[in-house]
Amino acid sequence: MNAVVRVAVDGKASSATIVLTPPELGQVHVERRYSDDGVSATLRADHPEAAQALGQTTGELRRALEDKGVTVQ
């Protein structure tokens, strides 16, 4: 699976669209919001297969963020 990422930043929020290859996987949309409490992120996949793949990697993502000093709740 390959991906192309597009990012937009607007004040205290940013969004990214990840275009997956093969095209049947669709896109993954990521919204990040920044506040005094930290950063929150929402991921939304166009297709169940892409959502399932994301769900299978949440542990890896958590560990990678924690390795960089990010507190994940």
VEXTOR-940861 format. One record per residue (C-alpha): residue in one letter; x, y, z. Coordinates in Angstrom, 1 decimal, padded with zeros to 4 digits, always signed. Example, Ala and Ser with C-alpha at 12.3 -4.5 7.8 and 13.67 -1.06 7.14 Angstrom:
GUKE|A|+012.3|-004.5|+007.8
GUKE|S|+013.7|-001.1|+007.1
***
This chain:
GUKE|M|+000.0|+000.0|+000.0
GUKE|N|+001.3|+003.4|-001.0
GUKE|A|-000.1|+006.8|+000.0
GUKE|V|+000.0|+010.5|-001.1
GUKE|V|-000.6|+013.0|+001.7
GUKE|R|-002.1|+016.5|+001.4
GUKE|V|-002.0|+018.8|+004.5
GUKE|A|-003.8|+022.1|+005.3
GUKE|V|-003.3|+024.2|+008.4
GUKE|D|-005.8|+026.7|+009.7
GUKE|G|-005.1|+028.4|+013.1
GUKE|K|-005.7|+025.8|+015.8
GUKE|A|-006.6|+023.0|+013.5
GUKE|S|-005.1|+021.1|+010.6
GUKE|S|-006.3|+018.4|+008.3
GUKE|A|-004.7|+015.9|+006.0
GUKE|T|-006.0|+013.7|+003.3
GUKE|I|-004.1|+010.5|+002.6
GUKE|V|-004.8|+009.0|-000.8
GUKE|L|-004.2|+005.3|-000.7
GUKE|T|-003.0|+003.0|-003.4
GUKE|P|-004.6|+000.8|-004.7
GUKE|P|-007.4|+003.3|-005.3
GUKE|E|-010.0|+000.8|-004.0
GUKE|L|-008.9|+001.6|-000.5
GUKE|G|-010.0|+005.2|-001.0
GUKE|Q|-008.8|+008.0|+001.2
GUKE|V|-008.1|+008.5|+004.9
GUKE|H|-009.0|+011.9|+006.3
GUKE|V|-007.2|+013.2|+009.4
GUKE|E|-008.3|+016.2|+011.5
GUKE|R|-006.1|+017.6|+014.3
GUKE|R|-007.2|+020.2|+016.8
GUKE|Y|-004.9|+022.0|+019.1
GUKE|S|-006.0|+023.3|+022.5
GUKE|D|-004.4|+024.1|+025.9
GUKE|D|-005.1|+020.5|+026.8
GUKE|G|-003.1|+019.1|+023.9
GUKE|V|-003.8|+017.8|+020.5
GUKE|S|-006.7|+015.6|+019.4
GUKE|A|-006.9|+013.7|+016.2
GUKE|T|-009.8|+012.1|+014.3
GUKE|L|-009.2|+009.7|+011.5
GUKE|R|-012.0|+008.7|+009.0
GUKE|A|-011.5|+006.2|+006.2
GUKE|D|-013.6|+006.0|+003.1
GUKE|H|-013.7|+002.2|+003.0
GUKE|P|-014.0|-000.4|+005.7
GUKE|E|-010.8|-002.2|+004.5
GUKE|A|-008.7|+001.0|+005.1
GUKE|A|-010.4|+001.5|+008.5
GUKE|Q|-009.5|-002.1|+009.5
GUKE|A|-005.9|-001.6|+008.4
GUKE|L|-005.7|+001.6|+010.5
GUKE|G|-007.2|-000.2|+013.5
GUKE|Q|-004.6|-002.9|+013.3
GUKE|T|-001.8|-000.4|+013.6
GUKE|T|-003.1|+001.8|+016.5
GUKE|G|-000.7|+000.0|+018.9
GUKE|E|+002.3|+000.9|+016.7
GUKE|L|+001.1|+004.5|+016.4
GUKE|R|+000.7|+004.8|+020.1
GUKE|R|+004.2|+003.4|+020.8
GUKE|A|+005.8|+005.7|+018.1
GUKE|L|+004.1|+008.8|+019.7
GUKE|E|+005.1|+007.8|+023.2
GUKE|D|+008.7|+007.1|+022.1
GUKE|K|+008.7|+010.8|+021.0
GUKE|G|+007.5|+011.9|+024.4
GUKE|V|+003.8|+012.4|+023.5
GUKE|T|+001.3|+011.4|+026.2
GUKE|V|-001.5|+009.4|+024.5
GUKE|Q|-004.8|+009.0|+026.2
***
